[in-house]
Amino acid sequence: MKVLFVGEIVAGAGRKTVKEVLPGLIKEHTPDLVLSNVENLSGGRGITPEKVNEMLDAGINYCTGGDHIFWERGTEDFIDSLPIVRPANYPGEVAGKGFAVIDLGSKGQILLINLMGRTSVNSTTSYLEDPFRKLDEILVLHKDIKLAATIVDFHCDYTSEKVAFGHYVDGRVTAVIGTHTHVPTADPMILPNGTFYVTDVGMTGIIDGVLGVKKENIINLFMTARNQRFEWETSGRRAFRSVLFDTEKKEITRIDKEIK
């Protein structure tokens, strides 16, 4: 089984890049499943049904989220109708689902899980349930289902928490794909007990800014220590970031494309 995970799609430039690059990669690599984190899909933050469907039409099969998934007003009203999982360790009753079983026919059933880390400068993450124990709970819920693979999008700030989580689940899930920082890491690997792992797949969008935002906004933020209105970059070099893992060949590789 081959799975392609596309790095976080950021704003209109990210969507444009996916539409230009993804169809060719699908033709070349013939993945059985294409996934992507879409929490920044609409104008840099959040989702809309129209933008999600645009990406489904481009070749993405199922989507994951993170701390911005509910940014757009009314997301709670439509998220259940879309092929999306949002972080499973939100506290209490939250719209949407934190995991899903995807039926790939003869390839079997895939359990897709979305979790969010708790190490962050964002204080709201302190209210999240423990992602380590939440993963255990979800695996117990599916212990009687024959699964071909279990894939986790671990949306997290700190690399140390991601690495620790990878080792915690090693051998119990098929893959851990790190998201959130928008910066691709050069460490796709197979952990000692067989789990495919990458600390961060990176972002798909404009790279001549800071994480997709106009660089002037972020430079001013650091130099003045005052909140800045974020404006998403609309021009410059674009990058398509992804990882492809093959459960039969036991390989995980980065597939990155740059468009000038």
Beta strands, then each sheet from edge to edge (+ up, - down):
strand 1: 2-6
strand 2: 8-9
strand 3: 33-37
strand 4: 62-64
strand 5: 84-85
strand 6: 99-103
strand 7: 109-116
strand 8: 149-155
strand 9: 175-179
strand 10: 189-190
strand 11: 196-198
strand 12: 203-206
strand 13: 238-240
strand 14: 242-246
strand 15: 251-254
strand 16: 257-259
sheet 1: 5+ 4+ 3+ 1+ 14- 15+
sheet 2: 2+ 12+ 13- 16+
sheet 3: 6+ 7- 8- 9- 11- 10+
end
